Structures are given as C-alpha cells and as structure tokens.
C-alpha cells in the first residue's frame, strides 16, 4: 500500500462529502498559517524521534508495533469526521461498522450469539466483564492466575470484589488443584482464565477449567487481550499449529476480552469485550434526556460503561478486516510468522552456550537469560540487566525487555540454579511482527555476543 497516496485520497473523499452540505466560512479563531504550523511541526517531529523503533524487527521488547497501513487510513479518514460511537446520532456509519467488526470477532471465538462492543483498552474491557460478573454473583469474588495481568486485581478493587490469585504450574498456567481449593470455599463467583499471559505467553487450560467451574456454579471469563487471535492457529498444520482444546473451549466461556490493538494490527486504543448471553445487556441500560432521538434501535452506548468512544477505531478495524479477516488464511498467516519465529529462536537458544531458555514459548514470547557460572539468581539478574542496557547502544542495537521471575518459579524450571535471592530478571522478547521471522538469526547472534560480554 502507498500510504501517502491513500491518505491523500482520504482527505479528498471527506472533502467531497463535506462539500455536499454547502459552503461556509471557517472561523478566524481556528486559522493557523502554514509558516507558523511548519515551525511547530518541525519541533513536533523532532520530539517524536525520541522513540524506540517499534516498526523494526530489531525491536523485540514489549507488545508494540505499528498498525497496518489499512488501519491507519481507516482511522484517519474517519477521524476527519470525528464520529462518536456512543450513540447512533454520533456515528451512524461507524456504529454499523463496529457491530460488523465485533460480530466477526465473536465468530472467530465460536460464539453463536453475542453482545459486545469495542473499548479503548483491554483494561476497560476486563472491567466491563467483571462488572457484569459482579451483578450476576453479588458478594462473590474473582479467581485468576497469579500470573494474570495485574488489571484483574486492580479492577476487583475498583468494583469492591475480593481477588483470589491462584498459583501457577511450572509452565505459568493456572494450577487446577489450587483453583479447586479456592472454588470449594464458595467465595468465588467468576474464574478469569488467560489465553496468553503478558509475561510468558502461557495459556490457561480453558477446556479443563470449564467443567470444574460448572460444578461449582461459577462464571468463566477469558482474558484473551494479548493472545486471543492465536485461536486462528488452533489445530493448524506445521510448527505454528497450537493444541486446539483450550482455544475451541473458549466458545463455552461466558465472556471474552481481546485487544485488536495487539495482534489485530490496530492503533491504540482498540479493545473489545464479548458476552455469550446477550441478556446481560440489562445491566447497562440507562436513560439519557438528549442522546437518542433518531432511532429506536439499541445504541452501543446502552451496552457500554464508557460513554464517548472513537468511531475511528471501529472504522480502522472494519477496513482492516475487509482485507485481512480474522481467519486462518487472513490474520492467521500474520500470527503464524511470529509463532514460527519464536520457536526458531527457542531452538537456537537451546543449542547455545551463551544463552539459556527459561521455558519453551507457547505463543510468540521468548524468555531466556545469559548463561553464567556459577549459576546464581544474583548473577543471572545482573547479566540480564547488562545485556538489556548494552543491547540498546552501539551501531547494531537490539531492543529487549526483562521479566522478573521469583525464586520458586525459577526453581521449578531450573532446579540447578542457586537461589541466593528472592528472584531474578530474565530477558523477554515479543516477536509479534511477522518480519521477525526473517530476523531471528540476527537477533540471536547479537544476543550471543552481548551475553558473552555479560
């Protein structure tokens, strides 16, 4: 795609539409001449240079990458109108696009019926799911993996719910025995399962928890904010294929959260929340003296805790899905490249004398650490910190992140390591850009050199 061409077409298309309403005189208070703007724009773009190269495969740190050009064009085109998807009056076209895009997400997860909408983030989407859970099970708390995103503990606090962290196994997945112990107390009304933890990319056993939750009369919410689109690789052939059982079971969960601004190629912020039972919409309904007057149809604002929401986010997702749909042959090919890259790098690390694999990747997150002698947590922590800092300097930079592993988690995976501290930082790389598949060998060679110096 020629981004400059299509952005130019976008401005012309919106101007042609605007011209159909007749001429008017822009107010002089809004006018800024090009020379004045040019000077400020130069400073603005110079300040934007203070960023990491999220677009480049040498950036393998956090869950960051640029949106697809189609999403950029869709977002900016709609932004010129600036619709608000709180109500049909604020964005009739983008509200329809939102419904269609959300329906495609629901089908991707196997929902036959659904109620859902886009949100500004996975945090807000999880807040909405837990809000509904509270209304359905008042007075009962929420159980979630100890490795789940910290948002669940935070949102429980906001909602006045008791949070019950559940220990994880030696793969970072929720421990079923520990969960059953918590459920036997009768104090839990909802279990949050994570399909792709943000630290390790671990996938909780959804298919095994569902019957357990049913026996205890507990709701199941799936936080698929990071990993949700990997359902497109469930049962796929080739090394990128994932065990289908947990992913197929998501269709039986009560609610799901997914972030298109992660693996859905969207700009921030574009999250989504889906409910299997549309009847939960009754918890959202409200009266407004002015918002609704052009339609008797249910408005998106009537099933959302948020009010104003950018219609441009829906436009960007809709346009992207027309070109790269949430199917195995569409977005699935993008995720497959990152998954293959992670597996390839894991193989290289396992054969390395300078690096050690913390655990095999389940999705596209690789965790590893420099090999040090003697193998102590303090030594690993210091070496990881040096590699992180040194990697970002010099003519051939690489950009990583670190993850803190506590001594119990480390011992479960590497029992020979001397636990002379409470934990250690390890290195973590997210290979969510498909271009990473062609860059893994370079990343590995650079990290081996850095680790050798550490």
SVG drawing of the C-alpha trace seen along z (x, -y; Angstrom):
<svg xmlns="http://www.w3.org/2000/svg" viewBox="-38 -35 71 66">
<polyline fill="none" stroke="black" stroke-width="0.4" points="0.0,0.0 1.1,-3.5 0.3,-5.2 0.8,-8.7 -1.4,-8.2 -4.3,-6.8 -4.0,-9.4 -4.3,-12.0 -7.3,-10.2 -8.8,-10.2 -8.7,-13.9 -10.3,-14.4 -13.0,-11.8 -14.0,-13.6 -13.9,-17.0 -16.1,-15.8 -18.6,-14.6 -18.4,-17.8 -19.0,-19.9 -22.4,-18.3 -23.7,-20.3 -22.8,-23.7 -20.1,-26.3 -19.4,-28.0 -16.7,-30.3 -14.3,-28.8 -14.0,-30.9 -10.8,-33.0 -10.1,-31.9 -9.2,-28.5 -6.9,-29.6 -3.2,-28.9 -0.9,-29.8 1.4,-27.2 4.6,-29.0 3.7,-29.1 2.5,-25.5 5.7,-24.4 7.9,-25.7 5.9,-23.9 5.6,-20.7 9.4,-20.6 9.8,-20.7 7.0,-18.1 8.6,-15.6 12.0,-16.1 10.5,-15.2 8.9,-12.1 12.3,-10.8 12.6,-10.1 11.0,-6.7 12.1,-3.1 11.9,-1.6 8.7,0.3 8.3,0.9 11.7,2.7 12.3,6.4 15.4,5.4 12.8,4.1 11.8,7.3 10.9,5.8 7.3,5.0 4.0,5.7 4.3,2.8 4.2,2.5 2.8,0.1 -0.7,0.5 -1.3,1.9 -1.5,-0.9 -5.1,0.0 -5.9,-0.6 -4.0,-4.0 -6.0,-5.0 -9.3,-3.9 -8.7,-5.6 -7.5,-8.9 -10.2,-9.0 -13.0,-8.6 -11.2,-10.9 -11.7,-13.8 -15.4,-13.4 -14.7,-12.5 -17.7,-10.3 -18.6,-9.2 -19.8,-5.6 -21.6,-6.2 -24.9,-6.7 -26.1,-6.3 -26.6,-10.0 -22.9,-10.5 -21.7,-8.0 -24.3,-6.0 -21.8,-4.7 -19.1,-3.8 -21.6,-2.3 -22.7,0.1 -19.0,0.9 -18.4,1.6 -21.3,4.1 -20.0,5.9 -16.4,6.0 -17.4,7.2 -19.6,9.9 -16.5,11.2 -14.6,11.3 -17.4,13.3 -17.4,15.8 -13.7,16.1 -14.1,17.4 -17.1,19.6 -19.9,17.6 -23.3,18.4 -24.9,15.5 -23.1,12.5 -23.4,9.0 -20.3,6.9 -18.6,3.7 -15.2,2.1 -13.5,0.4 -10.5,-1.9 -8.4,0.8 -8.3,4.3 -8.3,2.8 -11.7,1.3 -13.0,4.4 -12.0,6.5 -13.6,4.0 -16.9,4.4 -16.7,8.2 -16.0,8.2 -18.8,5.6 -21.3,8.0 -19.8,10.8 -20.4,8.9 -24.0,8.1 -24.7,11.8 -22.9,13.1 -23.1,10.3 -20.9,10.8 -18.7,13.4 -15.1,12.7 -12.9,13.4 -10.2,16.1 -7.4,15.5 -4.0,16.9 -1.2,15.4 0.5,14.7 -2.6,13.0 -2.4,9.3 -2.4,7.0 -5.5,5.3 -7.7,8.0 -6.6,7.3 -6.9,3.6 -10.4,3.9 -11.5,6.1 -10.5,3.3 -12.4,0.7 -15.6,2.9 -15.3,3.8 -14.7,7.5 -12.3,9.9 -9.4,11.0 -8.2,14.6 -4.8,15.2 -4.3,18.8 -0.8,20.3 0.6,21.4 2.3,24.6 5.8,24.9 4.6,23.6 3.0,20.5 -0.6,21.9 -3.3,21.9 -2.9,24.8 -6.1,26.8 -5.7,28.3 -5.1,24.8 -8.2,23.5 -10.4,26.2 -9.3,25.4 -10.4,21.8 -13.7,22.8 -14.6,25.1 -14.8,22.1 -17.9,20.8 -16.4,17.3 -15.7,17.1 -18.3,16.3 -16.1,15.9 -12.9,17.5 -10.7,15.5 -8.6,17.6 -5.8,16.1 -5.0,17.3 -1.6,15.7 -0.2,14.2 1.7,10.9 4.8,12.2 5.3,15.7 2.5,16.1 1.2,19.0 -2.3,20.4 -4.5,21.5 -6.3,24.8 -9.7,23.4 -11.1,26.8 -10.2,28.3 -11.4,25.4 -14.9,25.1 -16.3,28.4 -14.8,27.5 -16.4,24.1 -19.7,25.6 -19.7,28.0 -19.2,25.0 -21.7,22.7 -19.0,20.2 -18.8,18.0 -15.8,18.2 -14.2,15.1 -11.4,15.4 -8.9,12.7 -7.6,13.1 -6.4,9.5 -3.0,10.5 -3.3,14.0 -6.9,14.1 -6.1,14.0 -3.9,17.1 -7.2,19.1 -6.6,18.8 -3.7,21.3 -5.6,23.8 -5.2,27.2 -3.2,25.7 -0.7,27.8 3.0,27.0 5.2,25.9 2.9,22.9 -0.1,25.1 -1.5,24.9 -3.3,27.6 -6.9,26.9 -8.5,27.9 -8.2,24.7 -9.0,22.5 -12.1,24.4 -13.3,24.3 -13.4,20.5 -16.7,20.7 -18.3,22.0 -16.9,19.2 -19.3,16.6 -17.3,13.6 -14.1,12.8 -11.8,9.8 -9.5,9.3 -7.3,6.4 -7.2,5.8 -4.5,3.1 -2.2,6.0 -2.3,8.8 -5.2,7.3 -2.9,4.7 -4.8,1.7 -3.6,-1.6 -4.2,-2.2 -6.8,-2.1 -8.9,0.7 -10.1,3.4 -13.2,5.5 -15.5,7.3 -17.9,10.0 -20.6,11.8 -22.1,15.1 -25.5,14.2 -27.0,11.0 -29.3,10.8 -26.5,9.3 -27.2,6.0 -29.9,5.3 -27.1,4.3 -26.0,1.5 -29.4,-0.2 -29.7,-3.8 -31.8,-6.8 -30.5,-9.9 -32.5,-13.1 -30.7,-14.1 -28.5,-11.3 -31.0,-9.2 -33.6,-10.7 -33.1,-9.4 -33.5,-5.7 -35.3,-3.2 -32.6,-0.6 -30.3,0.4 -27.3,-2.0 -23.8,-0.9 -23.8,-3.4 -26.6,-1.4 -24.3,1.7 -21.1,0.0 -19.7,-1.6 -17.8,-4.1 -19.6,-7.0 -17.7,-8.7 -15.7,-6.3 -13.9,-7.0 -15.8,-5.8 -12.5,-6.0 -11.3,-2.9 -14.3,-0.9 -13.6,-2.2 -10.0,-1.2 -10.9,2.3 -13.7,2.8 -11.4,1.7 -8.6,4.0 -10.9,6.9 -12.1,6.4 -8.6,7.0 -7.1,9.2 -10.0,11.0 -9.8,12.8 -9.5,16.2 -6.6,18.7 -5.9,17.6 -6.1,13.9 -4.7,12.7 -3.7,16.3 -0.8,16.0 0.5,12.9 0.4,14.7 1.9,17.9 5.1,16.0 5.6,14.7 4.9,18.1 7.5,19.7 10.0,17.0 9.6,17.7 10.0,21.5 13.1,21.0 14.7,18.7 13.9,21.1 15.7,23.8 18.8,21.6 18.9,20.7 18.7,24.3 21.7,25.0 23.6,22.0 26.4,22.0 25.9,18.3 22.1,18.2 19.7,20.5 15.9,20.8 13.7,20.0 10.8,22.0 9.6,23.0 7.3,20.4 3.6,21.2 2.8,18.3 5.3,15.6 7.0,14.6 10.6,15.9 12.1,15.9 15.8,16.6 18.8,15.5 22.6,15.3 24.5,18.4 26.6,17.5 29.0,19.5 28.2,20.1 24.5,20.2 23.0,18.0 20.0,15.8 22.1,12.7 24.4,13.5 21.6,14.1 19.9,10.9 23.0,8.7 23.8,10.3 20.3,9.8 20.4,6.2 23.7,5.6 22.5,7.3 19.4,5.2 21.3,1.9 24.2,2.9 21.8,4.1 20.3,0.6 23.7,-1.1 26.2,-0.9 25.8,-0.7 23.8,2.6 21.2,2.1 18.6,4.6 15.7,3.7 14.5,6.2 12.6,6.3 13.0,8.0 10.7,10.1 11.2,10.8 11.0,14.5 10.6,15.3 12.8,18.0 10.0,20.6 9.2,20.1 12.9,20.3 13.5,23.4 10.6,25.2 12.2,24.7 15.9,24.6 16.4,26.5 20.2,26.4 20.3,22.6 21.4,21.4 18.6,19.3 20.7,16.7 18.0,14.0 14.2,13.7 14.2,13.8 16.0,12.6 15.4,10.6 15.4,12.6 15.3,11.4 12.0,11.4 11.3,10.8 7.9,10.4 8.1,11.5 4.7,10.1 5.9,8.6 5.8,11.1 9.1,9.6 10.7,11.2 10.8,14.5 13.5,13.2 15.4,11.5 15.7,14.2 19.2,15.3 20.5,11.8 18.9,11.2 20.3,14.4 23.8,13.7 23.7,10.2 22.4,11.6 25.1,14.3 27.8,11.6 26.2,9.5 25.7,12.4 29.4,13.4 30.4,10.0 28.0,10.1"/>
</svg>
